[in-house]
């Protein structure tokens, strides 16, 4: 458990550093470009390489490869890595080439026919240009995912956890050196993706590509299959969501992705990082037949994650107006961006706990080899979320984002129920845990909100930083006190 905790800390620190730098990158993006239309165009165009990111990078490669790598003799790992890397290169080049040709069609698919600004010919062509410039990002991030899987399979987390810093630094450099230039904006993510891969390469000692077959390639691709299927259905949701967001007024797309970045930062640091750190050891314990050790580790990680997510959810929701000011450095951050970012932050706060626990629960399925069951639940959740978005199109943006929280809650309960049947999770224990977390979050958020109000209405980063720090500190102190009273702790 000590080693898992140490690895979790390393991953969390690395993820926190990269996510905070990601927020800084988003700040640069929001303030280096005055046009809300250009910002929306980039956020739409960037969705295309991101559609395939989980297929050929984080989701498919990392989760599927680690169990395969752990099962190979040490001498076979570098051989398999070289040959899988060559296969991954070929797949990426094929996808990038097809998307480059199909860029106008993809832009038409992503942009709502009723879009009030992005359907204008000049803006539409800007989306196509940005999409083509950003597409090679996929190759860089895919190779980075392979390198990360190789390092994490050996329980070496430092280099892989800090590699996203290179992505953010590289992309920010291009934005700052050429502010307002759409070409450099599109290239910024491509340059960053390749830098993220390159900084990990020295730690792999002689890694290269070998265009040959390997007996384990079939097993790796078979494990990737369910991830690809699950991710494909989730990316359908992303297509629907982007299309719906472009239906709303200018700055809605950018406001959504500003808030999503904050949400994903909390999710990545507090949920995904511990899940990644624990996943290799969970797989190992189950493979050795140590079910009691597996269950103890699994529930202990769930307890820690739930307590931290509850605090983050409380502060994100109650302090959303002041948290939005993180992006407000210049007049280029428009009032429309402010109000829409605040709105989406508030709605995302309700999604944090269920979707954060889902990231951990689904890895419990993967560790015990119940991938097909996880896929079925994931597909159902995605269908529910997509249906909710589609039915609520044109309605209040509050209601639109509520579909995400509801789908996450349904998924969490389904995952937990099935793991309870398998004997790996006590469902009653989880419900009681979450009830106490919800109470602590509710009680601690109100004092934080009223403390922030003492500093006046939100204005910009420099004005609102003291309010955010003081109010956040009050929220943390109250949350810790209530959590102790409710016998909640990071020890489970």
N, C-alpha and C positions, 0 to 999 in steps of 0.2 A: 504494500500500500504506500510506503514511503517513496518508492521509486516512481509509482504512478503519480503521486502528489507532486514530486519534483518535476517530472515531465509535464504535468498539467500547468505548473507555474511557468515553465519555460515557454510552452505554447501560448499560454494566456498573455505573457509579457510581450512575446513576439507579435501575437495577433493584435494586442492593444496598441502597440507601437505602429504597426502597419495600418490599423484602422484609423488611428488618430491622424496619421499622415494622409490617409485617404480622405478624412474630413477636411484637412488643410488643402488637399488637391481640389476638393469640391468648392472650398471657399475661393481658391484662385479661379476656378472655372466660373463661378457666379459673378465674380467681380472683374475679371479680365475681359469680359464680353458684355457690351451694353445691350445687345439685341436679345430680347426674350425669345424671338422667333428662331434665331440661330441656336440658342441653348436648347430649345425644344427639338429642333432638327437634329442636333447631335445626340440627344438622349434617345430619339427614335432610331437613328442610324446605328448607334452602339448596341441596340438590342439584338441585331443580327449575329455578330460574332458571339454575343452572350447566349444566344439561343443554342449554339453548339458547344458552348464552354463546358457545360456539365456532361455532355455526351462524350467529348474527346479530352476532357481535362478533369476537374476536381471530382465530380460525381462518379463518372464511370471508371476512370483510370485509378484514382487513389483508393476508393473503397473496394474495387474488384481485385486490384493487384496485391494488396498487402497480405491477404490470406494465401495467395499463390506463392508469393515470395517467401513467406514464413515456412512453407511446406517444402521448399527446394533445398538441396544440399548447398552449403556455402559456396562451393566451387562453381555451381551452376547459376547462381544469381547473376553475376556479371554477363554471362553468355546470354541468358534469357533477356536481360535488360537491353543489351545491344540489338537483339533481334526484334524485340517488341518495339524499341525506339524507331527502328527502320519502318516497321509496319505503321506506327503512329504517324510518322512523317508523311507516308504515302496517303493515308486517309485524310490528313489535314490539307495537303495540296489539292486533292480532289474536291473537297468541300469548298475550299477558298475559291478555286477556279469556277465551280458551278455558281456560287453565290455572286461572284464578280459579274458574270454574264447576266444573272437573273436579278441584279440589284434594282432596276426600275420596277420589275414585277413585285419584288419583296417590299419596296417602299409603298407601292400601291396597296399591298395587303395590310401593311402596318398602319397606314394613315386612313382615318375614317373618311368616307365619302362626304361627310358633313363637316369636316374640319374647317374652321373659320379662317385659318391662316396657312397651314402646311400644304393645302391642295393648290395654292397659287403656283403657277409654273416655275417661277424662279426659286421659290422656297422648296418645291418638290425636287428640283435638280440639285439643290444644296444637300438634301437628305441623301440622294443617290451618290453624290461625290463623297460625302463624309463616310457613308457605308463602305465604299470601295477602299478608301484610305485606311479604315479601321480593321478591315477583314484579316490582314496578316497577323494581327494580334492573337488570333486563334492558335496559330502555329506556336508562337512563343509561349503562350500560357499552357498549351498542351504538353510541350516538352518540360516546362516547369513542373507540371503535375506529375509527370513520370519521375523526375528527379526527386520530388518530394516523397513519392511513394517509396522509392528506393531507400531514402534516408530514414523515413519513419519506420519502415520494416525492420531496420537495424536499431530502432529506438534512439535515433539521432535527430533531435527535434530543433535544435538551435538554428542551423542554417536554413532549413525549410520554413521555419516560423518567421524568420526575419527577412526572407527573400522578397515579400511583397513591398518592402520599403523601396527596393530598387525600381519597381513599377511606378510607384507614386512619385518618386524623385525625378525619374526620367520624363514622365508625362508632364509634371509641373514645370520642368525646365523649358519645354517647348512652348507651353502656354505663356510663361512669363517673358520669354525672349521674343515671342511674336504675338503679343496680345491683339485680339480682334481678328487674327488671320484664320479663316476656316480650314485652310489646307493643313497648317500646323496643328490645329485642334484635332483633325482627323488622324494625323500621324502620331499624335501624342500617345495614344493608347497602344499603337503598334510598337513604338520604340520602348515603352514601358514594359510590354509583355515579353519582348526579347531580353531586356535587361534582367527581368525576374528569373528567367531560365539561366542566363549566363552566370549570375552570381552563385548559383548552386553547383555549377559544373566542376569547379576545382575540388569540391569535397567528394567527388565520385571516383577520383583517381583513375584516369585513363579511359573514361567512358567514351565509346564510339558507336557507330552504327554498323550493323552487319545484316545484309539482305539475304538471310537464310531462315529456314523454318526451325522450330523448336517444339519438342513434345508438349511443353507447358503452354504454348500459345493457344491451343484449343481450349484448355481449362480457363485461361484468362479471358478469352473472348466469350466463353459460356457464362462466366461470372459477370462479365460486363453486360450481357444481354438483358437481364432484368433491370439493371440500372439504366440502360439505354431506353428501354420501354417506358419505365417510370418517368424518366426525365423528358422523354418525348411528349408524354401527356401533360407534364408540368409546363413545357414550353408552349403547348397549345394555349394554356392559360395566359402565358406572357403575351402571346400574339393578340389574344382577345383583349387583354388589359391595355396594351399600348394603343390598340385601335380605339378602345372606348375613351381613353384619356385624351386622345387627339380630337375627340368630338366636343370636348369642353373648351372654354376660352383659353386664349394665350396664357402661357406660364403654368398651366395645370400639369403638364408633363414634367417640367423642371421642378415644380413644387413637390410632386410625388417622389421623384428620385432623390431630391434633397432629404426628405423625411425618411425614405427607404434606406439611405446611406447610414443615418443615425441608428435606425432600427437594426440594420444588418451588422453595424459595429457592435452594438450590445449583444446581439445574437451570436456573433462570431467569437467575441471574447468570453462571454459567460456560458455559452452552451456548446457551440461547435468545437471550440478549443479543448475543453475537458473531454468531450466525446472522442475527438481524434487521439488525444493522449491515452485514453483508457482502452481504445479499440484493440490495439495489438495485444494487450495483456488479457482482455476479455476473451479474445479469440484463442489465446494460448491456454487459459484456464479451462475453457469448455472443451478444447481438443484433448486435454489431459484427463478429462472426466472429473475435475474438481468443481462440482456443481455448487456446493456450499460456498466455496471461495468466490465463484462467479457471481452468485446471488448477493453476497455481502458487498462485493465491489460495485455491482450494478446499482443496488439501492443506495449505497453511500454516495456515489456520483450523482444520482438523481436528487438526493436530498440537498447536496451542495448547490447544484445547478438551480433547483427550484427556489431556494432562499435568495440567491443572487439575482435571479430573474425577477422575483417579486419586487425587490428594491428598485431595480432598473425600470420596471414597468410603472411603478408609482411615480418616480421622479420624471420620467418621460411624459407621462400624461398630465400631471399637475403643473409642471414647469414648461410645457410646450411653447408658450409665447416667448419666454426668455431664452429657451434653448434654440429657437429659430434664429435669434440674434447672432449665433455663432457664424452664420453665413453673411451677416449684414455688416460689411466693412466699408463699402462705398455706395454711391448713389446708383451704381449699376445693379444692385440688388433691389429690384423694384418692390413697390408695395403689394403688387399682385403676387410676387414670389413669396413675400413675407406671410401674407394671409393664408395662401394655399399650403405652404410648408408647415405652418402651425396646425392647420386643420388635419393634415395627413399624419403629423407626429402624434396628435391626440388619438387618432383612430388606430395607429400602429401600436400604441401602448397596450391595447387590449389583446394584441396578437402575440406579444413577446413571450409570455409564459407557455401557452400551448405549443407554439411552433418551436420554441427553444427546447422543450422536453421531447418533442417529436424527433428532433435531430439526434437526441440520445437514445430514445426508445427504438428507433429504426435500426440503430447500430447494434442493439441487443439482438434483434432478429438476424442481422447479418452474421454476428459472432456465433450464433447457435445454428447457422445454416438454414434458417427458415426464410430464405430470400423471397420465394414465391408468395408466401403469405404477406410479407411486407409490401410486395409489389401490388397485390390486390387491394390492400388498404390504401396505399398511396394513390393508386388510380382513382379509387372511389372519392377520396378527399379532393383530388384535383378536379374531378367532374363536378362535385358539389360547389367548389370555389368558382369554377368557370360558369356554372349555371347561375350562381348568385350574381356574378358580375353582369352577365348578359341580361338577366331579368331586371336588374336595377339600373341598367344603362339609361342615362338621361335624368336619373333621380338625384337626390342629395348625395354629395361626395362622402358624407358621413356614413350613409347607408351602404354606399358602394364598398367602402373599405371594411364595413362590418362583416361582409361576406368572408373575408380572409380570417378574421378572428373566429367566426363560427365554424368554418371548415377545419381550422386548426384544432379547435376544441373537440370536434367529432373525431378527428384522426387520433388525437391523444387518448381518448377513451377507448377507441377500438384497438389501438396498439397495446394499451395497458391491459385490457381485458384478455386479449390473446396471450400475452406474456404471462398473465396470471394463470391461465389454463395450463400453460407449459410448466408452471411452478417456479418461474424466475422472478415474479414480482407479486407483492401482496397488494391487491387492488384497494382494499379498505385502508391500508396504510397510506397509499398514495392520495386517496381522496381526503383523508384527515390532514395530511401534510399540506395539500393545496388549499384547503379551507383556512388553515392557520396562516399560510403565506398571503392569501387574499385579504384577510383581516388586518395583518400587519401593514400591507401596502395601502389599504384604504385609510387607516388611522394615521400613518406617517405622511401621506401626501398633502393633507389639508394644512398642517402647520408650515410645510415648505411653501405652499402656494401663498398663504397670507404673509409669510415673511418676505417673499419676493415682491409682493404688492407694496410693501413699505418703501421700496426704492423707486416707485413710480411706474408708469406704463412703459412697456418695452420700446426701445429706440434703435440702438445699434450695438455692435459687439463691445465697444469700449465703454459705453454707458451701462450695459446690462451685465457685464462680467461679474462685478461685485455682487449683484443681486443673485446671480446664478450660483456663485460659490457659497455665499452665506446661506441661501435657502436650501441648496443641495446638502450642505453640512447639517442643517437642522433636520432635514428629512432623513439623513443617514442615522443621526443620533436617536431620533424617535423610533425609527424602524428597528434598530438594534435593540433598544429597550423593550419594545413590544415583542420582538422575536424571542428575546430571552424569557419574557413573561409567559409566552406561549410554548416554551421549550423547543424553539427552533434553533438549529445550529448548523454550522458547516460540516459537522461530523455525522449528520443524519440522525 
